Every structure is written in C-alpha cells, then in structure tokens.
Amino acid sequence: MKRETGIELGDAVPAQGLSGGHMFQRTTREIKVSVQPAYLADQSAPDSNHFFWAYTVLIENGGRDTVQLRTRYWRIIDANGRTIEVKGAGVVGQQPILRPGEKFEYKSGTPLETPSGMMLGAYQMQTAEGVAFQVDIPLFPLDSPHEARRIH
C-alpha cells in the first residue's frame, strides 16, 4: 500500500537484532534496509513527557550496481498521531557510496512527547550511471515501558 509520500507501508520483516532487540527489514531493488530501535531511559524524562529512542540503520547493497545514498525522508508519528517530517541530504552528514556487497551502518535518534510512536521513511539512491530510485525504510515501532497496554 502506498501513501501520498509514495512510501510502501507493507512487507516490513521483523527479525532478531544483534543486541537482542527487534530489527525491522525491508528490501527494495536489492538494497536491504534494517532498523533496530531502542528506548533510551537515561535520556528520557517521562514526567516531563520527553521520551527518546535511538535507532541503528544498516543498509546493504545486494545488487550488481554501485549506488549512492543521496537524500533521506523520515515520517515520525507519535501516539497522538502528530507527524513530523524530516528531509535532507544524506544521513549523519554523509552520502555513502555502496558497491555490490558493501554495507553502511549509522546510528541516530529521535524524541517524542508520547511514550510510543512509529517511524518510516525512504532514501533516494542513485546508481553510478545516474539512475535515481527510492529505497523504502521499513515501518518500525517506538515503544517504551511507559506505554499503558490494554488487553482486549
């Protein structure tokens, strides 16, 4: 299913991450994006409605073409449905080039005013021949132990 941003929402694959947390994966045009979110209690202040998550992103080029990550687009949605959009060049100050079989990993983070939310997004990639294409970032939850859980 595509939304107005052109980002595919389906087919995110949860997997076990390296540090035991859940990792969410999505492959587009042989580029696999894996994201592992983690709630950071030491950087959060629940009494002040400040909740913080770190996330680790691993991008793997499983294709035959050398590609460069040109831009990023994130949609960050809190538990109240408030949406923040983040757009920009590259990631963490870089526009990495990935040859076939290469990987690039980075860490970043995001605050929310609610104890849970979700993120999704896309990277604009470009081949060495100049062909641009979009790689979807899987939808992943931002869960904290402060979220009230209801059993139906």
C-alpha positions in Angstrom: 0.0 0.0 0.0 1.4 3.4 -0.9 0.6 6.6 0.9 0.8 10.2 -0.5 4.5 10.2 0.0 5.0 7.2 -2.3 6.4 5.1 0.5 5.3 1.5 0.6 3.9 0.6 4.1 3.7 -3.2 3.8 6.1 -6.0 3.9 8.4 -4.9 6.8 10.0 -8.1 8.1 10.7 -8.2 11.9 13.8 -10.1 12.8 16.0 -10.6 15.9 18.6 -7.8 16.1 22.3 -8.3 17.1 21.7 -6.9 20.7 18.6 -9.0 21.2 16.1 -6.2 20.2 13.8 -6.4 17.3 15.1 -5.4 13.9 12.8 -4.4 11.1 13.9 -5.1 7.5 12.8 -4.0 4.0 14.4 -4.8 0.6 13.8 -2.5 -2.4 15.7 -3.2 -5.7 18.2 -5.5 -3.8 19.0 -2.8 -1.3 18.1 -4.1 2.2 17.5 -1.6 5.0 17.4 -2.9 8.6 16.4 -0.8 11.5 16.8 -1.6 15.2 15.1 0.9 17.6 15.9 1.1 21.3 14.3 3.2 24.0 16.8 5.2 26.0 15.6 5.6 29.6 18.7 7.6 30.6 17.8 10.3 28.0 14.1 10.3 28.7 12.0 12.2 31.3 8.6 10.6 31.4 7.2 13.1 34.0 8.0 15.9 31.5 6.6 14.0 28.5 10.0 13.6 27.0 10.8 10.1 25.6 13.9 9.3 23.5 14.8 6.5 21.1 18.0 5.6 19.4 17.9 3.6 16.2 20.6 1.8 14.3 20.3 1.5 10.5 22.1 -1.0 8.3 22.0 -0.5 4.5 23.2 -3.5 2.5 23.7 -3.5 -1.3 22.8 -6.9 -2.5 22.6 -5.8 -6.1 25.0 -5.5 -9.0 25.1 -1.8 -9.3 27.2 0.7 -7.2 24.7 3.1 -5.5 25.0 6.3 -3.6 22.5 7.4 -0.9 21.6 11.0 -1.9 18.7 12.1 0.4 16.6 10.9 3.3 12.9 11.3 4.2 11.5 10.3 7.6 7.9 10.4 8.9 7.9 10.3 12.7 4.4 9.7 14.2 3.7 10.0 17.9 0.9 8.1 19.8 -1.5 11.1 19.3 -1.0 11.0 15.5 1.2 14.1 15.4 3.5 13.7 12.4 7.0 15.3 12.0 8.6 15.0 8.6 12.4 15.2 8.2 14.1 15.6 4.8 17.7 16.3 3.9 20.8 15.3 2.1 22.4 12.0 3.1 22.5 10.6 6.6 24.6 11.7 9.6 26.5 14.1 7.4 27.4 11.5 4.7 26.2 10.4 1.3 27.7 6.9 1.4 28.6 5.0 -1.8 27.9 1.3 -1.7 29.5 -1.1 -4.1 27.9 -4.5 -4.7 28.1 -6.5 -1.4 29.0 -3.4 0.7 27.2 -2.3 3.9 26.8 1.1 5.6 25.7 1.4 9.2 24.8 4.5 11.2 23.1 5.5 14.5 20.6 8.3 15.1 17.8 9.2 17.5 14.5 10.9 17.9 12.5 12.4 20.8 8.7 12.2 21.2 6.3 13.8 23.6 4.4 10.5 24.0 5.6 7.1 25.3 5.2 5.4 21.9 5.1 6.1 18.2 6.4 4.9 14.9 8.7 5.8 12.1 9.1 5.1 8.4 10.8 6.7 5.5 12.7 6.4 2.3 16.2 7.0 0.9 16.7 8.5 -2.6 19.5 6.4 -4.1 21.4 6.9 -7.4 23.4 4.4 -9.5 26.9 5.3 -10.9 25.1 5.8 -14.2 22.9 8.5 -12.7 19.7 6.5 -12.4 17.7 7.6 -9.3 15.4 5.3 -7.4 13.7 5.2 -4.0 14.5 2.6 -1.3 11.9 2.3 1.4 12.8 2.3 5.1 10.5 -0.2 7.0 7.8 1.0 9.3 9.0 0.3 12.9 7.6 1.0 16.4 8.9 3.3 19.0 7.8 1.6 22.2 8.7 2.4 25.8 7.9 0.8 29.1 5.8 3.8 30.0 3.1 3.0 27.4 -0.1 1.8 29.0 -1.0 -1.6 27.5 -4.6 -2.7 27.2 -5.6 -6.3 26.7 -8.9 -6.8 24.7 
